[in-house]
C-alpha cells in the first residue's frame, strides 16, 4: 500500500512538512459539517480518516484579523520544533492563496482568498474542560494528579527547552488521550520568550489570564504560570475560586473513605497541589514559582514517610443533605466513621443555629461508626420557595493527645 504524505508522517517515516491542499480536502471530505469536531476564535477543527489512523485538521479563518502572516509563520515554526509526550503532535501545514473575482457594490474586484490549515494527531478524549468536576464526583484523584504532572512537564518543555510561552493556557487547550495523558495544544498566541515583553491586543480567556496581561498586554513565562495555577486549582476542586484547603481535603477524604482508597499520601498531594495553585496565582509575577520549582516540589513529597496530620479525622456520610420543603421539620441521621486505630473525639456546632445535633459531642472508638441525629430548632419557620443553607462545624481530635483538626463542613443544605 502506497501511503500519502500525511500517512507517512503519521507512521513516523517522515517529519512534519507542507501538505497538499487537495489531499487535506479529500481526507476531510471537503470540510463537510459532519466532520466538524470543534471551533474557536481562530478557526474550525475537522476530523479526518486515514488508512493508518485519524487526524485533526484546523482550518484557520481567513477573515479573522488575529491571524496575520507573522503569527501563522511563528506558529508553524514553533509546532515543527516541538516534540514531547505532553504536547499534541504536529503533522504538517498548508498555506494556499488563490485570486478570485468577487462582486462588491455593483462592481467586480479581484481579491486574494487564503486557506491556512494545520494538521495534528487526533486525541479521542476531548479537552480537559469536558472532564472537570468537584471533589465528590468525576475523575479519581490519581488521574487528576497525573494530569497535573503531565501539564507541568509539557509546560516545562515549552519554557525551558524551547523558550516558548503559550499565552493562552486553559483547559480547552489541553487534550486528553485514551490513557488520560494530557497534551497541550493551540499555539495560536505563542511566541518566543525573547519577544514576551512586547505589548499585544490579542483576545484573552477570562479566568485563566494573568492580571499583567489583562491590564497591559505584557506577558512572560510567569503569565503561563498564573494560568497553570488556575488549572491546578480547578482540577483539584472543580472551581476556579480560591479554595479553603481544609474543606477541600475534607471532601476528598469523604470520597476516599467511601471508596476505601484514602492514604496519607493523598492528603499531602491534595494540600501541595492547592498550595502551589495559590502561589502560582499571586498577582505579582515575581512571587509566582518557576515551572522547574513546581515540578521539584511535587517530586519532594516522599511516598514512604510521614503521616498526614489530617488523617485523624472522622468521615461523615452523607457530606451534604438536601431537604425538600415539605420535610424540613423531619430529623435526619448522619453517620460518623472512625477509620483510624485511635479513639477520636468530636464536637459539632451549627453556625447559624438553625440545626442542632444529638449528641453534639462524643468519642468514636477505633474502626467503628457513630450515628448523630440532625434536627431543626423548633422556633425556626420556613416558607415555600425559601432557600436556607446551613454549615455544621465538626471539630475532631485524637484522644491520645495527638493532632487536632477543625473543619467547616457543608453537612446540610435546607430548601
C-alpha positions in Angstrom: 0.0 0.0 0.0 1.5 3.3 -1.1 0.9 5.9 1.7 0.3 9.6 1.0 2.3 12.3 2.7 0.1 12.6 5.8 0.0 8.8 6.3 3.8 8.7 6.1 4.1 11.4 8.8 1.6 9.6 11.0 3.6 6.4 10.9 6.8 8.3 11.6 8.7 7.7 8.4 8.6 11.5 7.5 8.9 14.7 9.5 6.1 17.3 9.6 6.1 19.4 6.5 4.0 21.3 4.0 0.9 19.2 2.9 -1.1 19.3 -0.3 -4.3 21.3 -0.1 -6.2 18.8 -2.3 -5.1 15.9 0.0 -6.3 17.7 3.1 -9.6 18.5 1.4 -10.1 14.8 0.5 -9.4 13.3 3.9 -11.8 15.9 5.4 -14.5 15.3 2.8 -14.1 18.9 1.7 -14.6 20.1 5.2 -18.2 18.9 5.5 -20.2 19.8 8.6 -20.4 16.2 9.7 -16.6 16.1 10.1 -16.6 19.2 12.3 -15.3 18.3 15.9 -14.6 21.8 17.3 -14.3 25.5 16.8 -12.8 28.6 18.3 -11.9 32.2 17.7 -9.2 31.3 15.3 -10.7 28.5 13.3 -12.7 25.2 13.0 -11.3 21.7 13.6 -12.3 18.8 11.4 -11.8 15.0 11.8 -10.1 13.1 9.0 -9.8 9.4 8.5 -6.6 7.9 7.0 -5.9 4.3 6.1 -3.4 4.1 9.1 -5.0 6.5 11.6 -7.1 9.5 12.4 -6.0 13.2 12.2 -7.4 16.6 13.2 -7.2 19.5 10.7 -7.6 23.0 12.0 -8.9 25.4 9.3 -7.9 28.9 10.2 -10.3 31.7 9.5 -9.0 34.0 6.7 -11.3 36.9 7.7 -10.0 37.0 11.3 -7.7 39.9 12.0 -5.9 37.9 14.7 -4.2 35.7 12.1 -1.5 37.6 10.2 1.4 36.2 8.3 3.8 36.7 11.2 1.6 34.9 13.6 1.0 32.0 11.2 4.7 31.6 10.4 5.6 31.7 14.2 3.0 29.1 15.0 4.3 26.7 12.2 7.9 27.1 13.2 7.0 26.5 16.9 4.9 23.5 16.2 7.5 21.8 13.9 10.2 22.2 16.6 8.1 20.9 19.5 8.2 17.1 20.3 7.1 16.0 23.7 4.7 13.4 25.2 2.6 16.1 26.8 2.4 18.3 23.6 -0.1 17.4 20.8 1.9 16.0 17.9 2.1 18.3 14.9 1.8 16.6 11.5 2.0 19.4 8.9 0.6 22.6 7.5 -0.8 24.1 4.3 -0.9 27.7 3.1 -2.6 28.4 -0.2 -3.7 31.7 -1.8 -5.9 32.0 -4.9 -7.2 35.0 -6.8 -10.9 35.3 -7.3 -13.3 37.7 -9.0 -15.7 38.9 -6.3 -18.8 41.2 -6.8 -18.7 44.2 -4.5 -21.3 47.1 -4.5 -22.2 46.5 -8.1 -18.7 46.1 -9.3 -16.3 43.1 -9.6 -13.0 43.2 -7.9 -10.0 40.8 -7.8 -9.2 39.5 -4.3 -6.8 37.1 -2.8 -8.6 34.2 -0.9 -6.3 32.4 1.5 -6.6 29.0 3.1 -4.4 28.1 6.0 -4.5 24.6 7.6 -2.8 22.9 10.4 -2.8 19.1 10.8 -2.4 17.3 14.2 -2.8 13.9 15.7 -6.3 13.1 16.7 -6.9 13.0 20.5 -10.0 10.9 21.3 -11.0 12.0 24.9 -11.5 15.7 24.0 -10.3 18.6 26.1 -9.8 18.9 29.8 -12.7 21.3 30.3 -15.1 18.4 29.5 -13.8 16.4 32.4 -13.7 18.9 35.2 -15.8 18.3 38.3 -15.8 18.8 42.1 -14.1 16.6 44.6 -17.1 14.3 45.2 -17.5 13.0 41.7 -15.8 12.7 38.3 -12.2 11.8 37.8 -10.4 9.9 40.6 -7.6 11.7 42.4 -4.8 9.7 40.9 -6.0 10.6 37.4 -6.2 14.3 38.3 -2.8 14.2 39.8 -1.2 12.6 36.8 -2.9 15.2 34.6 -1.4 18.0 36.7 2.1 16.3 36.5 1.7 16.0 32.7 0.7 19.6 32.1 3.6 20.7 34.3 6.0 18.6 32.3 4.7 19.9 29.0 4.9 23.5 30.1 8.5 22.9 31.4 9.4 21.6 28.0 8.0 24.7 26.3 9.6 27.2 28.8 13.0 25.6 29.3 13.7 23.6 26.2 12.1 25.7 23.6 11.8 29.1 25.3 8.2 29.4 24.2 5.4 30.9 26.3 1.9 29.6 25.4 -0.1 32.8 26.3 -3.5 31.0 26.2 -3.1 28.1 28.5 -6.6 26.8 29.6 -8.5 23.5 30.0 -9.9 23.9 26.5 -6.3 23.9 25.1 -5.3 20.7 27.0 -6.4 17.5 25.3 -6.6 14.0 26.9 -5.7 10.8 25.1 -7.0 7.3 25.5 -5.0 6.9 28.7 -5.9 10.4 30.1 -2.4 11.7 29.3 -2.7 15.5 28.9 -1.4 17.1 25.7 -1.0 20.9 25.4 -2.3 22.3 22.1 -3.2 25.6 20.4 -0.1 27.7 20.0 -2.0 30.4 18.1 -0.8 33.0 20.5 2.5 31.5 21.5 5.8 33.3 20.9 9.5 33.1 22.0 10.3 34.2 25.5 12.7 36.8 24.0 9.6 38.6 22.5 7.5 38.2 25.6 7.6 41.8 26.7 6.0 43.2 23.5 2.6 44.6 24.1 -0.3 42.8 22.4 -4.0 43.4 21.9 -5.0 39.8 21.4 -8.2 38.4 22.8 -7.8 36.8 26.2 -9.6 34.0 28.0 -11.3 35.3 31.2 -10.5 33.4 34.4 -7.2 32.0 33.2 -5.3 35.1 32.1 -2.7 36.8 34.3 -3.6 40.3 35.6 -0.5 41.9 34.0 -1.6 40.5 30.6 -5.1 41.8 31.0 -4.0 45.3 32.2 -1.0 45.9 29.9 -0.9 43.2 27.3 2.5 42.2 28.6 3.4 38.5 29.1 6.3 36.4 30.3 6.6 32.7 31.3 5.2 33.8 34.6 1.9 34.6 32.8 1.7 30.9 31.8 2.4 30.0 35.5 -0.7 32.0 36.5 -2.8 30.1 34.1 -1.3 26.8 35.3 -2.2 27.7 38.9 -5.9 28.3 38.0 -5.9 25.0 36.1 -4.4 23.1 39.1 -7.0 24.6 41.5 -9.8 23.7 39.1 -8.6 20.2 38.6 -8.5 19.6 42.3 -11.8 21.3 43.3 -13.8 21.7 40.1 -13.8 25.5 40.7 -11.6 28.4 39.8 -12.4 30.2 43.1 -9.8 30.5 45.9 -10.0 27.2 47.8 -10.4 26.5 51.5 -7.7 23.8 51.7 -9.1 22.2 54.8 -12.6 22.0 53.3 -11.2 20.6 50.0 -9.2 17.9 51.9 -12.3 17.1 53.9 -14.4 16.5 50.8 -11.6 14.3 49.2 -11.4 12.3 52.5 -15.1 11.7 52.3 -14.8 10.3 48.8 -11.8 8.2 49.7 -13.5 6.6 52.8 -16.4 5.6 50.6 -14.1 4.0 48.0 -11.6 2.6 50.6 -8.7 4.3 48.7 -7.6 7.0 51.2 -4.0 7.3 52.3 -1.8 9.8 54.0 0.0 10.5 50.7 -3.3 11.5 49.1 -3.8 14.2 51.7 -0.3 15.5 51.2 -0.7 15.7 47.4 -4.0 17.5 47.6 -2.6 20.1 50.0 0.6 20.5 48.0 -1.3 21.0 44.7 -3.6 23.6 46.2 -0.7 25.4 47.8 1.2 25.5 44.5 -2.0 26.7 42.7 -2.4 29.6 45.2 1.2 30.6 44.8 1.0 30.4 41.0 -2.0 32.8 41.0 -0.4 35.6 43.0 -0.9 39.0 41.4 2.8 39.9 41.4 4.6 37.8 38.7 7.9 37.7 40.6 6.2 35.9 43.5 5.0 33.1 41.3 7.2 29.9 41.3 9.2 28.8 38.3 7.9 25.7 36.4 11.1 23.9 37.5 10.4 24.7 41.1 6.8 23.4 40.8 8.0 20.0 39.4 10.7 19.7 42.0 8.3 20.4 44.9 5.9 17.8 43.7 8.8 15.3 43.5 9.8 16.1 47.0 6.7 14.5 48.5 8.1 11.2 50.0 5.6 8.4 49.4 7.2 6.2 52.0 7.5 8.5 55.0 5.3 10.6 57.2 1.7 10.6 58.1 -0.6 13.5 57.1 -1.9 15.3 60.2 -5.2 15.5 58.5 -5.6 11.7 58.7 -7.0 11.8 62.3 -10.5 12.9 61.3 -13.9 11.4 61.1 -15.7 10.5 57.9 -19.2 11.9 57.5 -22.0 10.3 55.5 -23.7 12.0 53.8 -21.5 15.0 53.4 -24.4 17.1 52.1 -28.1 16.8 52.7 -30.7 18.4 50.5 -34.1 18.6 52.3 -37.3 19.3 50.4 -39.5 22.0 51.9 -42.3 19.5 53.0 -39.7 17.5 55.0 -37.9 20.5 56.6 -39.0 19.5 60.2 -38.0 15.8 59.9 -34.8 14.8 61.6 -32.0 13.2 59.6 -29.3 10.8 60.6 -25.6 11.4 59.9 -23.0 8.6 60.3 -19.5 9.4 61.7 -16.8 6.9 60.7 -13.5 6.5 62.5 -11.2 4.6 60.1 -8.1 5.0 62.3 -6.6 2.9 65.1 -7.2 5.7 67.7 -10.2 7.0 69.7 -11.4 10.2 68.1 -13.3 12.8 70.0 -15.8 15.1 68.2 -17.8 18.3 68.8 -20.4 19.7 66.5 -21.7 23.2 66.2 -24.3 24.9 63.9 -23.0 28.2 62.5 -26.5 29.9 62.2 -28.1 27.7 64.9 -31.0 26.6 62.7 -30.0 23.0 63.4 -28.7 21.0 66.3 -27.1 17.5 66.6 -27.8 14.9 69.2 -25.4 14.1 70.6 -23.4 17.2 69.9 -20.1 15.6 71.2 -18.7 12.2 71.9 -15.9 9.7 71.2 -15.9 7.2 68.3 -13.8 4.1 69.1 -11.2 2.8 66.6 -12.6 1.2 63.4 -16.2 2.0 64.3 -19.1 4.2 63.5 -21.4 6.5 65.4 -24.8 7.9 64.4 -25.7 11.5 65.0 -29.2 12.9 64.6 -29.5 16.3 62.8 -32.7 18.2 63.6 -34.1 21.7 63.2 -34.6 24.1 66.1 -38.3 24.4 67.0 -38.5 28.1 66.7 -37.3 28.2 63.1 -40.0 28.6 60.4 -39.8 28.5 56.7 -42.0 29.4 53.7 -42.3 27.6 50.4 -39.6 28.5 47.8 -37.3 29.9 50.5 -33.8 28.6 50.5 -31.6 28.0 53.5 -28.0 26.7 53.7 -26.5 25.6 56.9 -22.9 24.7 57.7 -22.1 22.3 60.5 -18.6 22.6 62.1 -17.1 19.3 63.1 -14.1 19.5 65.4 -12.1 16.3 65.9 -9.1 15.4 68.0 -7.3 12.2 68.8 -7.9 11.1 72.4 -4.3 10.1 72.7 -3.3 13.7 72.6 -2.0 13.9 69.1 -3.3 16.2 66.3 -6.4 18.4 66.5 -8.4 19.2 63.4 -11.4 21.5 62.9 -13.5 21.5 59.8 -16.3 23.7 58.5 -18.3 21.0 56.7 -21.3 21.8 54.4 -23.1 19.0 56.2 -26.6 20.1 55.2 -28.5 22.3 52.9 -32.1 23.1 53.5 -34.5 24.0 50.7 
